[in-house]
Each structure stands twice: as C-alpha cells, then as structure tokens.
Amino acid sequence: MERPLPANLPAFLVEAKRRTYAGLDDDATVSTPLLPASKQLEYSAGNLRYRDIYFGMSFFVGQEVVCEDDQAIWSMSYAGGLRPGISDRKTALAAYAFLRKALLAISEERPFRGPAHFEDADHGYLNATEGSIEDFHGAEQITLRGQLIYRLRYCGGRLR
C-alpha cells in the first residue's frame, strides 16, 4: 500500500529551498559532497531531510530528493541554465542573483521553483507548472530587457 506524502511536505520544501540555494547560494554547499565535482546542499527538520545535488554552472543538471526517516519519498530533477553565447560574467552573476530572488518567492501551493511571474529592474522571470506535488513538470525562464537569457525544465513527484 502506498504511503501518502506528509501533510507538511509543501511547507518543508519551501523552508528547505529558502535555507539552501535560494537563500544562501553556494554558501549552503556541504564540504564533502557524495559525488565528486558536484555541489550538494542539505536541510533537515524533524524526520524530513532534503538534499539537492547538481553539476555545472552556466548549464547545470541536478536532482532534489526528500527523505522521510530513511526512505526517499519525493524528488525533482532539473536541467537548464544560461543560453548559449552568454559568457559575460557580470550578466551571468546578475542572472543568478535575480534567479535566487525569484526562487525565494516560492509558495506552498507550488513548492517546486519560483512563482508564476516575478520582476525586478531589467529582469523578468516566468514559471509554468503543470500537475501537483504528486506528479508535476514545468519550465522557467529569465529575460533581460525582454531577451531570453536563461531557461530550465524540471519534473518530479512522489516516489513509489
């Protein structure tokens, strides 16, 4: 029989994401990641544990996993990054700083990435999600003065 997801999972995901990449950038990285050359961010509360492992910077691939006790119950995979040809360091740093601001606006109703829409100065963020915490997919993008500079796709849900 399948065990339902914990009722507090959406709130836990929001807090975990705010206490890792969105809130602390790579300062939340553990000193000895499980996989060589990866960035690994972790958060735990009660019997829930969150781990986000990713590779790359301009283009990156990663996976988030939530464990209840010692059992993996939920996961999200993602891949994306800056559009090819964007190599200016200042543009890249500004894009990722803006992304973290958007990701801090995560909600319990959609605890995957950022809100549907977010703006700040010259940057715009759009996030389209389909599904529920049980089974979902989506895509986000960032524009700079109306030009697409970043795109990411993600999917995940309850592990069975």
MOZI-V403218 format. One line per field, one symbol per residue. phi: phi as a letter, one per 20 degrees, with the letter a starting at -180 (. if undefined). Layout:
phi: ???
This chain:
phi: .feffgfeggfffgffffecggeclffefffcffdgmedcdcbbbledcdcccbcncfcccbbdcdddlddfdbbbdbbrqffgnecfgfffffffffgfffffegcffcedceffbbcbleeccccdccocgfabbabcbcdclndfcbbbdbbrqfec
